[in-house]
Amino acid sequence: MLLTALIFGLLGSFHCIGMCGPIAFMLPVDRTNKTKRLIQVSVYHLGRLLTYGILGMLFGLLGESFYFFGFQQYVSIIIGVLMMLMIVLPKKTVSKFNIAKPVYQLLSGVKNRLGKELKKKRTDTFFTIGFLNGFLPCGLVYMAIFAAIATANVLDGSLYMLLFGLGTIPLMTAFVYLGNFTTGVLRKRIQQFIPVAVFIVGVLFVVRGLGLGIPYVSPVHVHEMVSGGVMCH
């Protein structure tokens, strides 16, 4: 399942380039010194990865609490179904249940701070920009957070979000160096594939929650093993 994190990251970087692309392009990097610019961009990415890691840890902890009470399978199925519904339902229907609106309001202060940091040119500024950038609302980030909950483990949740962040690095880095280098046709085709990928991942989470005994894909749940007498003391 961790592989889906990289897929979300790679595809998500195309989806989120509209929001995060301008931030990456506006980074106050040193255009005259290649080594310094590389360090600045790397520090920026470290800030984003830290944010994703923290989010993964927090939501992984939430998933772990569900696991403790024996709800982890149901959570995995519910998250998978939600992912699929967000793709198959009309946009007007999904917008009625827009959970992003309160998040945008909550993070309005983050945007203001981000604007101030973009005007600075200190090395530590790049870390702060990346850290704040990681909190900006994004549909694919929400999907990754759902997946982090489904991991039902603090470390796995953190690792999932870190892998998601790593998947976004290639395109975001290219955007810093080259600007908007992707053609409209290429971006459109990739954005058309994103819903398909999200739906497939949703199916995988449902299958995982069903505990069909398929190694690595749908393992038997621990609670079922205990109740079935598979595990012995």
Secondary structure as the mmCIF struct_conf table of DSSP 4:
data_model
#
loop_
_struct_conf.conf_type_id
_struct_conf.id
_struct_conf.beg_label_comp_id
_struct_conf.beg_label_asym_id
_struct_conf.beg_label_seq_id
_struct_conf.end_label_comp_id
_struct_conf.end_label_asym_id
_struct_conf.end_label_seq_id
HELX_RH_AL_P HELX_RH_AL_P1 LEU A 2 HIS A 15
TURN_TY1_P TURN_TY1_P1 CYS A 16 CYS A 16
HELX_RH_AL_P HELX_RH_AL_P2 ILE A 17 PHE A 25
TURN_TY1_P TURN_TY1_P2 MET A 26 MET A 26
BEND BEND1 ARG A 31 THR A 32
HELX_RH_AL_P HELX_RH_AL_P3 LYS A 34 PHE A 68
TURN_TY1_P TURN_TY1_P3 PHE A 69 GLY A 70
HELX_RH_AL_P HELX_RH_AL_P4 GLN A 72 VAL A 88
BEND BEND2 LEU A 89 LEU A 89
HELX_RH_AL_P HELX_RH_AL_P5 LYS A 91 LYS A 96
TURN_TY1_P TURN_TY1_P4 PHE A 97 PHE A 97
BEND BEND3 ILE A 99 ILE A 99
HELX_RH_AL_P HELX_RH_AL_P6 ALA A 100 LEU A 106
TURN_TY1_P TURN_TY1_P5 LEU A 107 LEU A 107
HELX_RH_AL_P HELX_RH_AL_P7 SER A 108 GLU A 117
TURN_TY1_P TURN_TY1_P6 LEU A 118 LYS A 119
HELX_RH_AL_P HELX_RH_AL_P8 THR A 123 ASN A 133
TURN_TY1_P TURN_TY1_P7 GLY A 134 PHE A 135
BEND BEND4 LEU A 136 LEU A 136
HELX_RH_AL_P HELX_RH_AL_P9 GLY A 139 THR A 151
TURN_TY1_P TURN_TY1_P8 ALA A 152 ALA A 152
BEND BEND5 ASN A 153 ASN A 153
HELX_RH_AL_P HELX_RH_AL_P10 VAL A 154 LEU A 178
BEND BEND6 GLY A 179 ASN A 180
BEND BEND7 THR A 182 THR A 182
HELX_RH_AL_P HELX_RH_AL_P11 GLY A 184 LEU A 210
TURN_TY1_P TURN_TY1_P9 GLY A 211 GLY A 211
STRN STRN1 ILE A 214 ILE A 214
TURN_TY1_P TURN_TY1_P10 PRO A 215 VAL A 217
STRN STRN2 SER A 218 SER A 218
HELX_LH_PP_P HELX_LH_PP_P1 PRO A 219 HIS A 221
HELX_RH_AL_P HELX_RH_AL_P12 VAL A 222 SER A 227
TURN_TY1_P TURN_TY1_P11 GLY A 228 GLY A 229
BEND BEND8 MET A 231 MET A 231
#
